[in-house]
Amino acid sequence: MARTEAIEGATAEVTEATVLDTAQQARQAPEPEYAPSALPRPVPRVLSIAGTDPTGGAGIQADLKSIAAHGGYGMAAVTALVAQNTCGVRSVHTPPADFLAEQLRAVSDDVAIDAVKIGMLGDTPAILAVKTWLEQTRPPIVVLDPVMVATSNDRLLRPEAEDALRGLLPLVDLVTPNLPELAALLEVPVAGSWAQALEQGRELSRRHGLKVLVKGGHLQGADSPDALVDAAAGPGQDVVELSAPRVDTVNTHGTGCSLSAAVATVQARTLDWTLTLRQVKHWLTGALERSGELEVGRGHGPIHHFHHLQPADHPAQGFSQELWRQTAGVREDILALPFIRELAAGTLAEEHFGYYLAQDARYLNSYSRVLARASALAPTEAEQLFWAKGAHQCLEVEAELHRSWLAGREVPGGQGPVTKQYVDHLLAIAGNGSYGELVAAVVPCYWLYAHVGEQLQAGPAAADQDHPYAAWLQTYADESFAEATRQAVAIMDAAAAAETAAGRQRMRTAFEQSCRYELDFFDAPRVYA
């Protein structure tokens, strides 16, 4: 109970009246200049409300790393100053709750907050201060990591503080307890099996009207399951389970902090809890697998928050990054093609561009059907909508661009041999392959076109208003297309995480074959026009 005593002994005495007085001051503060957004944010503004860790592996320091690792802008309000390292907690100093409230107001009076992650709160006055602020501010996304029970099963909060923490739950979108904390929130014994843990998650979700991330890290077994539980979704749809091989490592310091901060950040970008969980679980598995590279501390070391940004010859490296590196030669060959160089310069012969557009129009007709098939196989509603939107975009936007240019021009008719080979490749996978294999096959059409468009848009000819192919260049260098590409790549990573080793190998093969067909497709006008 040493950690409990440290927290209780170091906690400053702050009355509830002080917190209420602080809340009164908050109501008199000026309105924020910017309102929080309910739309997806490319760079989410995420506030962490938690304690500190001077070694950087847990608490606010870990939260800020997780937020940054997922493309967010991190902010922090400190609830407690903790003297700890990878071996344990030495002491805790809790600032007055009115100072915590002042920090929260300082942020929300000025910055539009897209998501909030709440971690260690420590005592009742701090919890009440956060509750008052949430009631006044109503951030779009709130994720609570209920720091109640240590790994040693020591209770970290007094009973009255636990009751106050339960009072936060109606203001929260998602709670991410470990199994002892899940039991503490329900005031029942700790679940001894995954089935029992899921039922406790359902009960907590029903009782408080929120989503629960049930984590199986405390259980035994070769796999480490997680589940998103939402009782409001109804029978058969109230549990979405994901599993990954259990990582054999002692470096688990700050895992719960990092996970919850990552979920808050990614959810602000996707607005889809299932897709968010798939992405974050894949990232966390890699962060655990590569944690040994950090060599931080003598106890339970931290996870590797930025493993996906640092190449390594290791099976935990990001699946998409691995494929991108393996196909670097194809991209170099594409950019070196006469068709691409002349297109960039605006000197490409009309008959070559016309052949390319005519073949692309035929390709897009089949590609849209392949995307529709991906939508039918997709495991989440967000992915279904994404691929369906892509299919619509092929037929309505891109095809119209082609028809407008081709109108009144004579171009070779019929489907060219490269187009047929590429389409046959995609249709074969759509008919017989897995969802992951199909996603890997269609992503190069997003990723390589976005890459080519980015490279061409960066050239001097892109600024030329009289460039004959400006409309095409702008279409593939458009930010909305770049964002769609990022989403497609993220979906591919999530699909790879759900595949077996053999399934991921089939995905690699499908991706590499599609990249080769893209190279041939760009070169076809020179050969066949």
Secondary structure, 3 states (H helix, E strand, C coil): CHHHHHHHHHECCCCHHHHHHHHHHHHCCCCCCCCCCCCCCCCCEEEEEEECCCCCCCHHHHHHHHHHHCCCEEEEEEEEEEEEECCEEEEEEECCHHHHHHHHHHHHCCCCCCEEEECCCCCHHHHHHHHHHHHHHCCCCEEECCCCECCCCCECCCHHHHHHHHCCHHHCCEECCCHHHHHHHHCCCCCCCHHHHHHHHHHHHHHHCCEEEEECCCCCCCEEEEEEECHHHCCCCCEEEEEEECCCCCCCECHHHHHHHHHHHHHHHHCCHHHHHHHHHHHHHHHHHCHHHCCCCCCCCECCCCHHHCCCCCCCCCHHHHHHHHCHHHHHHHHHCHHHHHHHHCCCCHHHHHHHHHHHHHHHHHHHHHHHHHHHHCCCHHHHHHHHHHHHHHHHHHHHHHHHHHCCCCCCCCCCHHHHHHHHHHHHHHHHCCHHHHHHHHHHHHHHHHHHHHHHHCCHHHHCCCCCCHHHHHHHHCHHHHHHHHHHHHHHHHHHHCCCHHHHHHHHHHHHHHHHHHHHHHHHHHHHC
